[in-house]
Amino acid sequence: MIMKWFKINKSDIVLVQFIIEGYEGLATVSTIDPKAAILQVLIMPDFIKDAESILDYLKDRFMMEEVPSQNTRVSLC
């Protein structure tokens, strides 16, 4: 899975998570730091183009800023 982290307004966390997870199987969203409002988005590699299009829209709409994460890929057992 491809990992991306975003800083977002605290008040938008739930709505953005709901929108992304509404695209079943595309990605999952976790709140890494609720106080700093950091979201982690894990994207299925087969859907990276679709996910990036959605994230680009959400970045503009919700003023999301991509921030560096520890890793960019996640391996599942």
C-alpha positions in Angstrom: 0.0 0.0 0.0 1.1 3.6 -0.6 1.2 5.8 2.5 0.5 9.5 2.4 0.1 11.9 5.4 -1.9 15.1 5.3 -2.3 18.0 7.7 -5.9 19.2 7.7 -8.2 21.4 9.8 -9.4 19.5 12.8 -13.0 20.3 11.9 -12.6 18.5 8.5 -11.1 15.2 9.7 -14.4 13.2 9.9 -15.8 14.6 6.6 -12.6 13.9 4.6 -12.3 10.4 6.1 -15.9 9.7 5.2 -15.4 10.9 1.6 -12.2 8.8 1.0 -13.6 5.7 2.6 -16.7 6.1 0.6 -14.7 4.8 -2.4 -14.7 1.2 -1.3 -11.4 -0.6 -1.6 -9.5 2.5 -2.8 -7.9 3.6 0.4 -8.2 3.6 4.2 -7.8 6.6 6.4 -6.5 6.8 10.0 -6.0 9.8 12.2 -2.3 9.7 13.2 -2.4 12.8 15.5 -5.8 14.2 16.4 -4.3 17.3 18.1 -2.1 18.2 15.1 -4.9 17.0 12.7 -2.6 14.6 10.8 -4.3 11.9 8.6 -2.7 8.9 7.1 -4.1 7.6 3.8 -3.1 4.1 2.7 -3.8 3.7 -1.0 -4.1 0.4 -2.8 -1.4 0.4 -5.6 -3.9 -0.5 -8.3 -5.9 2.6 -7.6 -3.1 5.2 -7.2 -4.2 7.3 -10.2 -7.8 7.4 -9.0 -6.8 8.1 -5.4 -4.4 10.9 -6.4 -7.2 12.6 -8.4 -9.5 12.5 -5.4 -6.8 13.7 -3.1 -5.9 16.6 -5.4 -9.5 17.7 -5.3 -9.7 17.3 -1.5 -6.4 19.2 -1.0 -8.0 22.3 -2.7 -11.4 21.9 -1.1 -10.3 21.2 2.5 -6.8 22.9 2.4 -5.0 19.7 3.0 -1.3 19.8 3.0 0.8 16.7 2.4 3.4 16.2 5.0 6.4 13.7 5.1 5.6 10.3 6.7 8.0 7.8 8.2 7.5 5.4 5.2 5.9 5.7 1.8 5.1 2.0 1.4 3.4 -0.4 3.8 3.8 -4.2 3.6 1.0 -6.4 4.7 1.7 -9.8 6.1 
